[in-house]
Amino acid sequence: MTALEIQSLSKSFGSNKTVDNLSICVEHGEIFSLLGPNGAGKTTTINMITGVLEMDEGNIIVNGISYQKGSSAMSKIGVCTQDIQLWPFMTCEEQLHFMGNLYKMDNKVIKERSLHLLERIGLADKRKVWAKKLSGGMQRRLHLIMSVIHDPDLIILDEPEAGLDPQSRILVREFIKSLSGSKTFLLTTHNMDEAERLSSRVAIMDKGRILVCDTPVALREKFTPEETLEFLYPEPIVMTQQWESSSYRVHMDGKSIRVIGYQLTLAVPDILSKVVSQFGHPMTFSLRQSTLEDVFIKLTGRSLRQ
């Protein structure tokens, strides 16, 4: 049975259609990511799944139960919003206990599960500390485990790595990966690295629509099998003359130049000469395989950061 099925979901605000006939199926045990820029409709989709917003059209089915037929399906969903919601003068333990009480959990179970989750997310030594005393990364980690205190089957994470320091990012990724297989995840992100590293499947979303959906490897192989030569500069750059080549294409984005094509290794000296003659020496340059951001650029002509 599919964990989450979204059928022809739509939502408009005035004349702006934020989500446009969106359909996805998320299978049990997978980490499914909605990848797209800010304003793509990802958070609006999450808000309709969780009942924060009413859908204009469509249907949402969780573990075989239609959301339109009642809210019983919602009891096994955990939701971690992008905005951190904590009580500043409550300790980590108290926050988790409060959430457990909302789900009418047994006090003994709440205590055992709280200690387990705090240990898993690297906050066991902070369990008696007020939320306001925690760093931003620690607060986001606490916010995450509060959303799963009731042991939900489906866990929805809206931009889970937003604003995280490197240590917290690693802990959050390890936590998510440790639960994959037994739990189902739906993530939203505009971070292609996050989507690449975590996801079993990715749906690339733009302007309220799903453009493509597949595994990260399959998407790269289908849309951008080329290599990318990237040059980084300390300040934004502007191209003053176009390069003409049948073997590669050039994409500029702020402080970076991306040259995309097949077997670029042999062309590096020629490309580097052109870059230096027009922009001066770059801070760094690298040759790499394509990423999901390259796929997004191929599909839309824009960067995820635009």
PyMOL commands that set and color helices and strands:
alter all, ss='L'
color gray80, all
select helices_A, chain A and resi 42-49+67-69+72-76+92-102+107-120+124-126+131-133+136-146+166-179+192-198+216-223+264-279+292-300
alter helices_A, ss='H'
color red, helices_A
select strands_A, chain A and resi 4-13+16-26+31-35+57-62+65-66+77-80+154-158+184-189+201-206+209-214+227-232+248-253+256-261+284-289
alter strands_A, ss='S'
color yellow, strands_A
deselect
rebuild
show_as cartoon
